[in-house]
Amino acid sequence: MLGRIIGSLVAIGLYETAMILATPRLLIASGQAAGGQFENSDSSFVVASVRMGIYGQLGALPAIVLLVVLLLIWWGPIRQRLAGRTMAAALCLLLGTASAQAYYDKTDYTEAYTILPNESAFWIPDAGANKDGQAQFESEAYLNANKIPLKRFIVPHTKLQGSGGFFDFYVPSGRLIIVDRTPYSREWVDATDRGTSKKKEGFPCQTSEGLNVTVGISIGASVPEANAAKYLYRFGVLPISGDRTSPTVIFTSVYYSRRLAEVMDDVGRKKVQTLVCAEITARNFDKANSEANQIIETVRKNAIEYFASVGISMDFLGWADTFGFDKDVQDAVNRRYIASQDKEIATALAPYADTIQKLAAAHALRSFGDHSDGKLPTTIVGLPPDLGGLLGTLLKTGNPPPPAH
């Protein structure tokens, strides 16, 4: 009996040593093999699948060997106490305990995900030289070849040494990160009956004199595949709900980037407002109006530069609304515009003032002859003020004006 106990302890010690030596290498090999699934090659997929399967199951081999050795050591006593079907049931139960579990709560199974045409995907091994072992699904290459990019990716699992006591658990050998590249567009205006949202989303700014100016912006953006890593680095992934110390969170296989719509509605909108208001505040009221094109060109240039630095491409950016002012200011602007137009008209007609006056006088005389009461009119409507006053005076005295020469 003592010899069986010593033999069992030696076998268990050898098992633990084998697992300590094999697990890190299997983890690294499995993680690096998985990246081959992204390649546009049938043979690469076959090789990656076979290698992942081999590396994943090799982790269970020492446990199986240990079970066989222990059975051989204790076969005599076991055979004496168990017989026939009872022995077979016990053997199945013993072998069944070697079944590892993924994420600490599920038995090992094939874990597959589909990479859609509007997504970029990165596979990052958990251990080793994972900078060199990373792989990316190059969907743009499909686009250039007039093909639709789509790929199924299988996350490989390996045993994690010391994770489950005598029988360790399967865990992912890397992480799949998916970046949603769906294009984004918005129309931010200060109205409830138009624009992308029913909320008032115009940008309130002030001129250098402190006058309120509200503007609307139309914007479109996207994440080019070449910039997906930069976008991911800047804005990260959506957090996994739950306790970060829980194995179900620690060994999450797939992470999704923050959606572009979420980023642009938050950081993007604030950045555009900062750029727009900076340009308007640097100008007085008149210049803010007259230099609207210059303002939006400067905003567009600065926006393109900023968003490119964080992995976002600016597809378009421009005004989406008229400038809005406080009512009193708008009324004053309208009055000033009307007055300026009247002035321009008067300036344009100044060289023809004498002719206009003569024509007006002739029109007044013709109108005098048409009066049914035989009296001269005392007012003349529609004439220039000076001419109207002169003719009005003449008509009141009953003396016709001198003939024109």
Wavefront OBJ file of the C-alpha trace (Angstrom):
o trace
v 0.000 0.000 0.000
v 2.856 2.393 0.879
v 4.422 1.772 -2.513
v 1.143 2.658 -4.261
v 0.886 5.908 -2.293
v 4.479 6.874 -3.074
v 3.963 5.989 -6.744
v 0.801 8.110 -6.875
v 2.568 11.102 -5.351
v 5.419 10.784 -7.849
v 2.947 10.571 -10.749
v 1.079 13.644 -9.551
v 4.364 15.537 -9.127
v 5.396 14.653 -12.682
v 1.971 15.780 -13.940
v 2.275 19.164 -12.239
v 5.793 19.611 -13.629
v 4.630 18.725 -17.150
v 1.757 21.219 -16.908
v 4.040 23.994 -15.636
v 6.400 23.452 -18.564
v 3.798 22.881 -21.276
v 1.018 25.392 -20.505
v 2.880 28.653 -21.336
v 4.180 27.228 -24.618
v 0.768 25.906 -25.613
v -0.854 29.245 -24.770
v 1.591 31.164 -26.956
v 1.415 28.667 -29.835
v -2.388 28.597 -29.814
v -2.671 32.390 -29.776
v -0.245 32.826 -32.655
v -1.878 30.081 -34.731
v -5.323 31.726 -34.537
v -4.207 34.790 -36.519
v -3.886 32.638 -39.650
v -7.692 32.576 -39.914
v -7.662 36.160 -41.193
v -5.495 35.295 -44.215
v -7.160 35.015 -47.613
v -6.052 31.407 -48.015
v -7.784 28.047 -47.682
v -4.580 26.312 -46.623
v -3.898 28.966 -43.964
v -7.327 28.385 -42.454
v -6.825 24.609 -42.410
v -3.390 24.921 -40.842
v -4.641 27.413 -38.235
v -7.611 25.212 -37.305
v -5.479 22.068 -36.980
v -2.839 23.817 -34.948
v -5.425 25.398 -32.619
v -7.059 22.012 -32.102
v -3.771 20.299 -31.369
v -2.514 22.968 -28.994
v -5.863 23.143 -27.229
v -6.085 19.398 -26.632
v -2.429 18.869 -25.760
v -3.190 20.606 -22.504
v -5.468 17.689 -21.569
v -2.904 15.015 -22.482
v -0.931 15.107 -19.190
v -4.174 14.707 -17.255
v -5.148 11.653 -19.309
v -1.693 10.134 -18.833
v -1.939 10.783 -15.112
v -5.328 9.038 -14.943
v -3.946 6.000 -16.773
v -0.913 5.809 -14.465
v -3.068 6.108 -11.338
v -5.404 3.429 -12.628
v -2.458 1.096 -13.224
v -1.078 1.794 -9.750
v -4.398 1.207 -8.039
v -5.807 -1.344 -10.438
v -5.501 -4.245 -8.001
v -7.508 -2.710 -5.143
v -9.993 -1.196 -7.541
v -10.582 -4.524 -9.300
v -11.203 -6.235 -5.999
v -13.845 -3.735 -4.946
v -15.509 -3.015 -8.246
v -16.785 -5.317 -10.926
v -18.228 -5.139 -14.415
v -20.535 -2.236 -15.015
v -19.728 -0.610 -11.705
v -16.086 -0.380 -12.739
v -16.997 1.039 -16.153
v -19.263 3.667 -14.606
v -16.540 4.678 -12.157
v -14.006 4.936 -14.985
v -16.330 7.146 -17.036
v -16.954 9.347 -14.032
v -13.237 9.667 -13.382
v -12.490 10.539 -16.990
v -15.392 12.949 -17.001
v -13.817 15.014 -14.250
v -11.005 15.850 -16.645
v -13.414 17.798 -18.832
v -12.193 21.390 -18.649
v -14.432 24.440 -18.666
v -14.141 27.639 -20.632
v -14.541 30.904 -18.705
v -15.030 28.928 -15.494
v -18.684 28.268 -16.107
v -19.072 26.412 -19.441
v -17.614 23.242 -20.838
v -15.151 23.676 -23.678
v -16.872 24.344 -27.008
v -16.203 25.961 -30.357
v -16.500 29.728 -29.953
v -17.117 31.395 -33.317
v -17.784 35.016 -34.344
v -18.602 36.600 -37.702
v -16.723 39.697 -38.880
v -19.165 41.811 -40.919
v -18.351 44.010 -43.964
v -18.553 47.223 -41.898
v -16.174 45.876 -39.241
v -12.439 45.568 -38.776
v -11.101 42.866 -36.482
v -7.873 42.376 -34.552
v -6.659 39.157 -32.946
v -4.238 39.739 -30.071
v -2.583 36.740 -28.379
v -2.627 36.894 -24.585
v 1.013 36.012 -24.032
v 4.449 36.057 -25.590
v 5.465 38.401 -28.392
v 1.895 39.505 -28.977
v 3.029 42.665 -30.756
v 4.418 40.466 -33.547
v 1.679 37.846 -33.219
v -1.230 40.221 -33.771
v -3.326 39.787 -36.898
v -5.887 42.037 -38.613
v -8.717 41.193 -40.964
v -7.876 43.250 -44.056
v -11.373 43.951 -45.382
v -10.111 46.812 -47.568
v -8.254 44.291 -49.713
v -11.616 42.702 -50.526
v -13.027 46.109 -51.457
v -10.136 46.805 -53.824
v -10.860 43.494 -55.530
v -14.601 44.277 -55.757
v -15.373 41.568 -53.204
v -17.453 41.640 -50.014
v -15.421 41.140 -46.827
v -16.847 38.688 -44.299
v -15.077 36.114 -42.152
v -15.870 33.628 -39.417
v -13.299 33.586 -36.657
v -12.889 30.837 -34.047
v -11.398 31.790 -30.700
v -8.946 29.112 -29.541
v -8.894 27.847 -25.949
v -6.064 26.433 -23.886
v -5.704 25.229 -20.316
v -4.562 27.733 -17.735
v -2.138 26.292 -15.228
v -3.381 26.427 -11.652
v -6.824 27.775 -12.550
v -8.887 24.841 -11.318
v -6.865 22.886 -8.807
v -6.144 19.336 -9.937
v -7.961 19.769 -13.239
v -7.388 23.203 -14.810
v -9.856 25.162 -16.903
v -9.823 26.181 -20.531
v -9.449 29.896 -21.191
v -9.079 31.962 -24.404
v -5.501 32.114 -25.656
v -6.081 35.644 -26.975
v -8.688 38.366 -27.494
v -10.695 39.307 -30.558
v -11.354 43.063 -30.842
v -13.968 44.238 -33.337
v -14.110 47.842 -34.579
v -17.414 49.041 -36.035
v -16.612 51.301 -39.026
v -20.225 52.263 -39.855
v -20.172 55.823 -41.341
v -21.629 58.684 -39.325
v -23.566 61.812 -40.324
v -25.484 64.454 -38.417
v -27.230 67.780 -38.995
v -26.939 69.843 -35.829
v -29.415 72.743 -36.088
v -31.288 74.902 -33.592
v -34.744 73.685 -34.573
v -37.230 71.014 -33.549
v -38.816 70.462 -36.954
v -35.687 69.570 -38.934
v -32.196 68.261 -38.467
v -31.116 64.825 -37.263
v -32.704 65.231 -33.842
v -35.883 66.909 -32.640
v -33.809 68.576 -29.967
v -32.323 72.024 -30.517
v -28.718 71.155 -31.303
v -27.379 74.411 -32.775
v -24.090 75.813 -31.482
v -24.533 78.948 -29.320
v -21.561 81.317 -29.657
v -20.791 85.025 -29.091
v -19.113 87.680 -31.156
v -16.298 89.831 -29.800
v -18.896 92.400 -28.653
v -20.826 89.713 -26.767
v -23.735 89.357 -29.204
v -25.300 85.902 -29.329
v -24.935 83.945 -32.558
v -26.307 80.420 -33.058
v -25.147 78.336 -36.026
v -25.961 74.912 -37.461
v -23.467 72.343 -38.747
v -23.754 69.439 -41.177
v -21.088 66.768 -40.655
v -20.073 63.307 -41.889
v -17.277 61.048 -40.647
v -15.969 57.488 -40.883
v -13.131 55.258 -39.668
v -10.864 54.072 -42.506
v -9.599 50.540 -41.986
v -6.019 51.794 -42.050
v -6.835 53.988 -39.021
v -8.836 51.408 -37.062
v -5.935 50.701 -34.689
v -5.432 54.440 -34.026
v -9.157 54.885 -33.397
v -9.164 51.890 -31.060
v -6.129 53.169 -29.174
v -7.733 56.596 -28.650
v -11.308 55.611 -27.766
v -10.905 52.050 -26.507
v -13.505 49.322 -26.161
v -16.861 49.087 -24.471
v -16.390 48.030 -20.838
v -17.482 44.543 -19.842
v -20.175 44.619 -17.187
v -19.424 42.867 -13.939
v -16.634 42.593 -11.388
v -13.249 42.869 -13.121
v -11.841 40.304 -10.685
v -14.433 37.729 -11.771
v -13.169 35.024 -14.161
v -16.187 35.569 -16.425
v -14.943 39.126 -16.970
v -11.214 38.395 -16.945
v -11.535 35.757 -19.668
v -13.966 37.542 -21.969
v -13.004 36.561 -25.514
v -14.428 39.408 -27.607
v -14.360 43.165 -27.102
v -16.163 45.766 -29.210
v -14.882 49.263 -29.843
v -16.886 52.323 -28.934
v -19.259 53.089 -31.793
v -18.363 56.030 -34.004
v -21.832 57.527 -33.440
v -21.238 57.530 -29.695
v -17.811 59.127 -30.076
v -18.963 61.830 -32.499
v -22.101 62.712 -30.539
v -19.887 63.269 -27.505
v -16.250 64.165 -28.198
v -16.799 65.028 -31.872
v -19.650 67.469 -31.283
v -17.780 69.219 -28.477
v -14.668 69.573 -30.615
v -16.611 71.059 -33.553
v -18.389 73.521 -31.267
v -15.049 74.583 -29.804
v -13.638 75.229 -33.265
v -16.720 77.100 -34.533
v -17.097 79.348 -31.494
v -13.379 80.129 -31.441
v -13.670 81.587 -34.948
v -16.859 83.566 -34.233
v -15.598 84.933 -30.915
v -12.484 86.243 -32.656
v -14.660 88.477 -34.884
v -17.064 91.333 -34.338
v -20.670 91.013 -35.404
v -20.237 92.375 -38.918
v -17.191 90.243 -39.679
v -18.824 87.096 -38.332
v -21.523 87.622 -40.951
v -19.364 88.709 -43.847
v -16.652 86.071 -43.272
v -18.914 83.040 -42.896
v -17.128 81.197 -45.713
v -13.726 81.895 -44.230
v -14.937 80.706 -40.828
v -16.229 77.360 -42.073
v -13.108 76.759 -44.161
v -10.919 77.278 -41.098
v -13.174 75.054 -38.984
v -13.106 72.329 -41.646
v -9.309 72.426 -41.900
v -8.808 72.230 -38.136
v -11.455 69.526 -37.764
v -9.848 67.363 -40.447
v -6.481 67.705 -38.732
v -7.787 66.849 -35.270
v -9.999 63.909 -36.214
v -7.286 62.377 -38.410
v -5.011 62.347 -35.358
v -7.489 60.071 -33.544
v -8.247 57.758 -36.467
v -11.415 59.420 -37.835
v -11.775 60.652 -41.412
v -13.862 63.800 -41.950
v -16.088 63.117 -44.962
v -17.740 66.565 -45.010
v -18.393 69.553 -42.748
v -20.318 72.744 -43.530
v -23.064 75.154 -42.515
v -26.493 73.560 -42.102
v -28.500 76.640 -41.134
v -28.618 80.439 -41.279
v -26.965 82.387 -38.489
v -29.441 82.981 -35.681
v -29.462 86.092 -33.440
v -31.534 87.442 -30.569
v -34.829 88.924 -31.856
v -33.892 92.549 -31.137
v -30.583 92.094 -32.918
v -32.255 90.401 -35.882
v -34.794 93.241 -36.174
v -31.988 95.794 -36.104
v -30.104 93.845 -38.768
v -33.212 93.795 -40.952
v -33.757 97.559 -40.549
v -30.145 98.326 -41.293
v -30.250 96.161 -44.385
v -33.380 97.865 -45.692
v -31.868 101.304 -45.042
v -28.653 100.334 -46.787
v -30.621 99.107 -49.795
v -32.575 102.380 -49.944
v -29.330 104.286 -49.806
v -27.865 102.259 -52.643
v -30.949 102.892 -54.766
v -30.852 106.638 -54.056
v -27.138 106.759 -54.911
v -27.761 104.923 -58.162
v -30.579 107.326 -59.151
v -28.801 110.567 -58.094
v -27.487 111.383 -61.620
v -31.070 111.199 -62.921
v -32.707 113.331 -60.217
v -33.487 116.302 -62.532
v -35.143 114.110 -65.136
v -37.136 112.271 -62.457
v -38.343 115.577 -61.033
v -39.507 116.800 -64.443
v -41.320 113.536 -65.114
v -42.981 113.725 -61.720
v -44.114 117.317 -62.362
v -45.605 116.332 -65.724
v -47.380 113.386 -64.083
v -48.793 115.739 -61.432
v -50.147 118.161 -64.087
v -51.854 115.335 -65.959
v -53.406 114.127 -62.724
v -54.652 117.708 -62.042
v -56.643 117.710 -65.237
v -58.447 114.509 -64.253
v -59.838 115.822 -60.906
v -63.683 115.959 -61.026
v -64.034 118.742 -58.465
v -61.940 121.203 -60.501
v -59.576 121.788 -57.582
v -55.836 121.357 -57.596
v -54.453 118.476 -55.418
v -52.823 119.612 -52.216
v -50.526 116.575 -51.857
v -48.695 114.409 -54.297
v -47.911 110.842 -53.206
v -44.934 108.894 -54.539
v -42.712 111.848 -55.431
v -39.292 112.541 -53.921
v -39.730 114.653 -50.746
v -38.199 117.825 -52.167
v -40.148 117.666 -55.424
v -43.375 116.745 -53.687
v -43.081 119.742 -51.361
v -42.341 122.132 -54.207
v -45.244 121.000 -56.367
v -47.548 120.894 -53.377
v -46.796 124.557 -52.673
v -47.395 125.540 -56.267
v -50.660 123.648 -56.467
v -52.003 125.232 -53.294
v -51.426 128.753 -54.712
v -53.254 127.882 -57.888
v -50.293 128.959 -60.020
v -49.040 126.347 -62.452
v -45.282 125.794 -62.515
v -43.278 127.530 -65.200
v -43.008 125.656 -68.470
v -40.002 123.380 -68.776
v -37.296 124.490 -71.167
l 1 2 3 4 5 6 7 8 9 10 11 12 13 14 15 16 17 18 19 20 21 22 23 24 25 26 27 28 29 30 31 32 33 34 35 36 37 38 39 40 41 42 43 44 45 46 47 48 49 50 51 52 53 54 55 56 57 58 59 60 61 62 63 64 65 66 67 68 69 70 71 72 73 74 75 76 77 78 79 80 81 82 83 84 85 86 87 88 89 90 91 92 93 94 95 96 97 98 99 100 101 102 103 104 105 106 107 108 109 110 111 112 113 114 115 116 117 118 119 120 121 122 123 124 125 126 127 128 129 130 131 132 133 134 135 136 137 138 139 140 141 142 143 144 145 146 147 148 149 150 151 152 153 154 155 156 157 158 159 160 161 162 163 164 165 166 167 168 169 170 171 172 173 174 175 176 177 178 179 180 181 182 183 184 185 186 187 188 189 190 191 192 193 194 195 196 197 198 199 200 201 202 203 204 205 206 207 208 209 210 211 212 213 214 215 216 217 218 219 220 221 222 223 224 225 226 227 228 229 230 231 232 233 234 235 236 237 238 239 240 241 242 243 244 245 246 247 248 249 250 251 252 253 254 255 256 257 258 259 260 261 262 263 264 265 266 267 268 269 270 271 272 273 274 275 276 277 278 279 280 281 282 283 284 285 286 287 288 289 290 291 292 293 294 295 296 297 298 299 300 301 302 303 304 305 306 307 308 309 310 311 312 313 314 315 316 317 318 319 320 321 322 323 324 325 326 327 328 329 330 331 332 333 334 335 336 337 338 339 340 341 342 343 344 345 346 347 348 349 350 351 352 353 354 355 356 357 358 359 360 361 362 363 364 365 366 367 368 369 370 371 372 373 374 375 376 377 378 379 380 381 382 383 384 385 386 387 388 389 390 391 392 393 394 395 396 397 398 399 400 401 402 403 404 405
